[in-house]
Amino acid sequence: MSLTREDILAFLEEQTDLDVSEIDDDTLLFSSRMVDSFAMVELISLIESKGNFRMRPTEVQLENLDSISRILSFSEKRTAEAQGG
């Protein structure tokens, strides 16, 4: 199982009051303060469960988590690493 764009949008819809129809893949989520640090904890849990890996503390940074495209890219890379690829 892997993380999808739809998973992230569903998460954002459930965890925030955002209108997800206005969010595209490059919308900055955390640095624009659309999403707060409390939601980040839940997002990390989602990423880990869908990707079947544990995030390292050094990976919890905006470079990996600040937009849908960054989250998907990071998750795909780490999922492949976790599967030995």
Secondary structure, DSSP 8 states (H G I E B T S, - for coil): ----HHHHHHHHHHHS---GGG--TT--STTTTSS-HHHHHHHHHHHHHHHTS---GGG-SHHHHSSHHHHHHHHHHHHHHHTT-
